[in-house]
Amino acid sequence: MTKKNQYWIYILECENGCYYTGYSKDLERRYKQHIAGTSGSKYTRSFKPKRIIQCWKFHDSIGTALKIEQFIKRQSRKFKDKIIEQPIELEMIILKRLNLELEIIPVDPKSVEDESLK
């Protein structure tokens, strides 16, 4: 049986206009690391994040978080734009495409960003 913890999936908009997708157990801390350039991500050290453009939380395993992150990273810009505009759709897409049944809750990215920058 896998341990169920809270995880975040997030998409950042970077200064070069591209998106960066990641996962974390603590999104506020992780966003601070991206902004400071101290995260393990070479990409966000090179192209600083402008903002959290969308984020979701869910309870499951780290394996599930990695699967969702990798799935989103492999998708087109058009797909990412769709889930950014309609974040509630991600749960159904994950069920259909990855056969993972779990509750994925969209969270207001601005509120997370504001909290992390306090």
Backbone as CSV, one residue per row, in Angstrom:
resi,resn,N_x,N_y,N_z,CA_x,CA_y,CA_z,C_x,C_y,C_z
1,MET,0.848,-1.187,0.000,0.000,0.000,0.000,0.891,1.247,0.000
2,THR,0.598,2.182,-0.900,1.401,3.396,-0.984,0.845,4.457,-0.051
3,LYS,1.767,5.231,0.499,1.384,6.305,1.420,0.791,7.462,0.624
4,LYS,-0.343,7.981,1.112,-0.995,9.100,0.433,-0.669,10.401,1.159
5,ASN,0.042,11.266,0.462,0.391,12.591,0.948,-0.208,13.625,0.016
6,GLN,-0.182,14.869,0.454,-0.637,15.950,-0.431,0.507,16.355,-1.347
7,TYR,0.194,16.470,-2.624,1.146,16.936,-3.622,0.513,18.038,-4.447
8,TRP,1.375,18.828,-5.058,0.970,19.900,-5.948,1.547,19.631,-7.329
9,ILE,0.770,19.903,-8.343,1.247,19.985,-9.721,1.086,21.455,-10.094
10,TYR,2.108,22.024,-10.701,2.029,23.456,-11.009,2.658,23.747,-12.361
11,ILE,2.203,24.849,-12.942,2.773,25.352,-14.184,3.192,26.789,-13.939
12,LEU,4.446,27.073,-14.231,4.985,28.432,-14.119,5.092,29.036,-15.516
13,GLU,4.856,30.334,-15.598,5.160,31.059,-16.826,6.517,31.712,-16.602
14,CYS,7.454,31.439,-17.496,8.811,31.959,-17.337,9.025,33.210,-18.181
15,GLU,10.121,33.914,-17.898,10.390,35.184,-18.553,10.550,35.068,-20.064
16,ASN,10.844,33.880,-20.571,10.974,33.681,-22.015,9.639,33.319,-22.673
17,GLY,8.546,33.311,-21.863,7.225,33.013,-22.389,6.859,31.538,-22.379
18,CYS,7.813,30.681,-22.045,7.554,29.243,-21.996,6.983,28.848,-20.644
19,TYR,6.442,27.638,-20.612,5.896,27.090,-19.368,6.872,26.083,-18.772
20,TYR,6.891,26.046,-17.461,7.646,25.031,-16.726,6.645,24.295,-15.848
21,THR,6.628,22.977,-15.928,5.720,22.161,-15.124,6.526,21.420,-14.070
22,GLY,6.000,21.388,-12.843,6.677,20.671,-11.773,5.680,20.121,-10.774
23,TYR,6.221,19.423,-9.778,5.410,18.927,-8.673,6.156,19.212,-7.383
24,SER,5.429,19.249,-6.281,6.041,19.515,-4.982,5.089,19.100,-3.869
25,LYS,5.657,18.826,-2.707,4.831,18.617,-1.524,4.504,19.959,-0.875
26,ASP,5.334,20.971,-1.124,5.168,22.294,-0.515,5.374,23.345,-1.619
27,LEU,4.301,23.742,-2.262,4.403,24.641,-3.413,4.923,26.023,-3.036
28,GLU,4.529,26.533,-1.883,5.011,27.860,-1.487,6.535,27.865,-1.363
29,ARG,7.090,26.868,-0.696,8.549,26.762,-0.537,9.213,26.572,-1.899
30,ARG,8.637,25.701,-2.712,9.220,25.405,-4.018,9.211,26.628,-4.921
31,TYR,8.143,27.416,-4.892,8.087,28.618,-5.714,9.155,29.619,-5.267
32,LYS,9.341,29.754,-3.967,10.405,30.629,-3.458,11.761,30.187,-3.995
33,GLN,11.994,28.873,-4.032,13.256,28.354,-4.567,13.409,28.700,-6.050
34,HIS,12.345,28.542,-6.814,12.402,28.893,-8.240,12.733,30.374,-8.414
35,ILE,12.072,31.233,-7.651,12.301,32.687,-7.752,13.743,33.035,-7.373
36,ALA,14.256,32.407,-6.312,15.606,32.696,-5.825,16.689,32.046,-6.675
37,GLY,16.312,31.123,-7.544,17.302,30.417,-8.352,18.018,29.322,-7.588
38,THR,17.427,28.874,-6.477,18.061,27.843,-5.647,17.405,26.475,-5.804
39,SER,16.468,26.363,-6.710,15.816,25.061,-6.919,16.755,24.163,-7.714
40,GLY,16.440,22.904,-7.772,17.227,21.967,-8.561,16.963,22.097,-10.051
41,SER,16.097,22.986,-10.441,15.720,23.144,-11.839,16.679,24.082,-12.566
42,LYS,17.440,23.525,-13.488,18.338,24.349,-14.299,17.535,25.303,-15.188
43,TYR,16.356,24.816,-15.622,15.534,25.625,-16.516,15.109,26.933,-15.858
44,THR,14.589,26.868,-14.631,14.116,28.109,-13.994,15.271,28.944,-13.442
45,ARG,16.455,28.386,-13.362,17.621,29.224,-13.032,18.002,30.048,-14.262
46,SER,17.803,29.478,-15.444,18.126,30.185,-16.694,17.027,31.142,-17.122
47,PHE,15.779,30.701,-16.935,14.619,31.506,-17.347,13.727,31.695,-16.133
48,LYS,13.899,32.793,-15.448,13.203,33.048,-14.175,11.685,33.012,-14.345
49,PRO,11.005,32.440,-13.354,9.541,32.423,-13.389,8.969,33.830,-13.202
50,LYS,7.937,34.133,-13.981,7.207,35.394,-13.801,6.062,35.199,-12.825
51,ARG,5.421,34.006,-12.899,4.281,33.756,-12.027,3.884,32.287,-12.079
52,ILE,3.101,31.895,-11.076,2.445,30.594,-11.120,1.209,30.808,-11.973
53,ILE,1.122,30.100,-13.076,0.009,30.330,-13.992,-1.169,29.398,-13.695
54,GLN,-0.872,28.209,-13.114,-1.932,27.302,-12.683,-1.356,26.270,-11.739
55,CYS,-2.201,25.794,-10.797,-1.755,24.759,-9.862,-2.945,23.942,-9.368
56,TRP,-2.632,22.715,-8.990,-3.631,21.761,-8.506,-3.037,21.026,-7.321
57,LYS,-3.891,20.582,-6.402,-3.413,19.729,-5.318,-4.221,18.441,-5.314
58,PHE,-3.593,17.397,-4.787,-4.243,16.095,-4.705,-3.532,15.263,-3.641
59,HIS,-4.175,14.204,-3.216,-3.602,13.288,-2.235,-3.347,11.938,-2.894
60,ASP,-2.106,11.531,-2.935,-1.735,10.230,-3.479,-0.250,10.017,-3.188
61,SER,0.420,9.274,-4.051,1.829,8.938,-3.844,2.738,9.817,-4.703
62,ILE,4.018,9.792,-4.383,4.992,10.533,-5.182,5.039,9.977,-6.604
63,GLY,4.817,8.675,-6.744,4.784,8.070,-8.074,3.696,8.671,-8.946
64,THR,2.534,8.895,-8.361,1.435,9.518,-9.102,1.793,10.953,-9.472
65,ALA,2.407,11.683,-8.551,2.823,13.064,-8.837,3.791,13.090,-10.022
66,LEU,4.739,12.173,-10.032,5.700,12.115,-11.135,5.019,11.766,-12.460
67,LYS,4.071,10.829,-12.430,3.350,10.461,-13.653,2.597,11.651,-14.235
68,ILE,1.912,12.387,-13.361,1.134,13.541,-13.840,2.062,14.627,-14.368
69,GLU,3.136,14.905,-13.628,4.102,15.914,-14.075,4.656,15.554,-15.452
70,GLN,5.112,14.323,-15.617,5.689,13.900,-16.896,4.651,13.926,-18.021
71,PHE,3.436,13.531,-17.706,2.362,13.573,-18.700,2.167,15.001,-19.212
72,ILE,2.061,15.956,-18.297,1.844,17.354,-18.702,3.050,17.885,-19.472
73,LYS,4.256,17.579,-19.012,5.459,18.060,-19.688,5.525,17.599,-21.143
74,ARG,5.004,16.421,-21.448,5.058,15.879,-22.810,3.977,16.441,-23.729
75,GLN,3.062,17.213,-23.185,1.941,17.723,-23.979,2.308,19.019,-24.703
76,SER,1.497,19.345,-25.687,1.705,20.553,-26.494,1.359,21.817,-25.702
77,ARG,1.793,22.915,-26.229,1.449,24.216,-25.646,-0.066,24.409,-25.673
78,LYS,-0.705,23.969,-26.743,-2.161,24.095,-26.875,-2.858,23.329,-25.741
79,PHE,-2.405,22.122,-25.448,-2.969,21.329,-24.360,-2.786,22.060,-23.025
80,LYS,-1.579,22.572,-22.791,-1.292,23.281,-21.532,-2.154,24.534,-21.409
81,ASP,-2.323,25.252,-22.506,-3.200,26.431,-22.480,-4.627,26.035,-22.095
82,LYS,-5.073,24.884,-22.603,-6.428,24.415,-22.299,-6.598,24.131,-20.803
83,ILE,-5.643,23.430,-20.193,-5.803,23.110,-18.762,-5.545,24.328,-17.882
84,ILE,-4.827,25.303,-18.396,-4.646,26.553,-17.652,-5.964,27.321,-17.649
85,GLU,-6.616,27.372,-18.793,-7.897,28.078,-18.918,-9.050,27.326,-18.255
86,GLN,-8.984,25.998,-18.274,-10.043,25.160,-17.701,-9.416,24.139,-16.743
87,PRO,-8.920,24.594,-15.594,-8.169,23.709,-14.699,-8.966,22.521,-14.164
88,ILE,-10.271,22.648,-14.108,-11.112,21.559,-13.611,-11.042,20.344,-14.542
89,GLU,-10.684,20.556,-15.804,-10.613,19.485,-16.793,-9.479,18.494,-16.538
90,LEU,-8.450,18.900,-15.796,-7.293,18.031,-15.610,-7.671,16.699,-14.961
91,GLU,-8.572,16.724,-14.004,-8.969,15.486,-13.321,-9.528,14.461,-14.316
92,MET,-10.403,14.868,-15.197,-10.990,13.950,-16.179,-9.951,13.493,-17.193
93,ILE,-9.070,14.388,-17.594,-8.022,14.027,-18.555,-7.100,12.972,-17.951
94,ILE,-6.742,13.142,-16.685,-5.863,12.179,-16.008,-6.560,10.821,-15.894
95,LEU,-7.843,10.841,-15.623,-8.598,9.583,-15.548,-8.598,8.881,-16.908
96,LYS,-8.900,9.632,-17.960,-8.995,9.033,-19.296,-7.645,8.625,-19.865
97,ARG,-6.649,9.475,-19.730,-5.364,9.238,-20.407,-4.387,8.405,-19.589
98,LEU,-4.424,8.535,-18.242,-3.493,7.790,-17.395,-4.183,6.709,-16.565
99,ASN,-5.503,6.656,-16.679,-6.292,5.690,-15.918,-6.052,5.826,-14.411
100,LEU,-5.924,7.056,-13.950,-5.735,7.346,-12.520,-6.989,8.018,-11.993
101,GLU,-7.620,7.381,-11.048,-8.827,7.939,-10.464,-8.467,8.610,-9.145
102,LEU,-8.425,9.938,-9.162,-8.142,10.688,-7.949,-8.717,12.084,-8.077
103,GLU,-8.938,12.703,-6.954,-9.478,14.058,-6.941,-8.326,15.046,-7.069
104,ILE,-8.341,15.810,-8.152,-7.330,16.840,-8.403,-8.036,18.181,-8.294
105,ILE,-7.639,18.970,-7.318,-8.339,20.208,-6.992,-7.573,21.424,-7.518
106,PRO,-8.171,22.179,-8.440,-7.534,23.424,-8.870,-7.517,24.426,-7.710
107,VAL,-6.407,25.131,-7.580,-6.249,26.144,-6.530,-5.871,27.450,-7.212
108,ASP,-6.389,28.553,-6.701,-6.088,29.869,-7.262,-4.576,30.116,-7.205
109,PRO,-3.907,30.177,-8.351,-2.452,30.339,-8.339,-1.986,31.643,-7.716
110,LYS,-2.781,32.687,-7.851,-2.399,33.987,-7.278,-2.323,33.911,-5.759
111,SER,-3.261,33.196,-5.137,-3.237,33.084,-3.673,-2.015,32.314,-3.197
112,VAL,-1.629,31.270,-3.920,-0.431,30.499,-3.558,0.810,31.369,-3.738
113,GLU,0.867,32.067,-4.855,1.995,32.946,-5.136,2.134,34.027,-4.073
114,ASP,1.025,34.668,-3.720,1.034,35.717,-2.695,1.543,35.187,-1.357
115,GLU,1.074,34.006,-0.966,1.519,33.395,0.296,3.001,33.091,0.278
116,SER,3.503,32.613,-0.843,4.913,32.220,-0.908,5.838,33.438,-0.907
117,LEU,5.342,34.583,-1.319,6.188,35.770,-1.394,6.117,36.645,-0.150
118,LYS,5.377,36.205,0.850,5.278,36.977,2.112,6.584,36.926,2.863
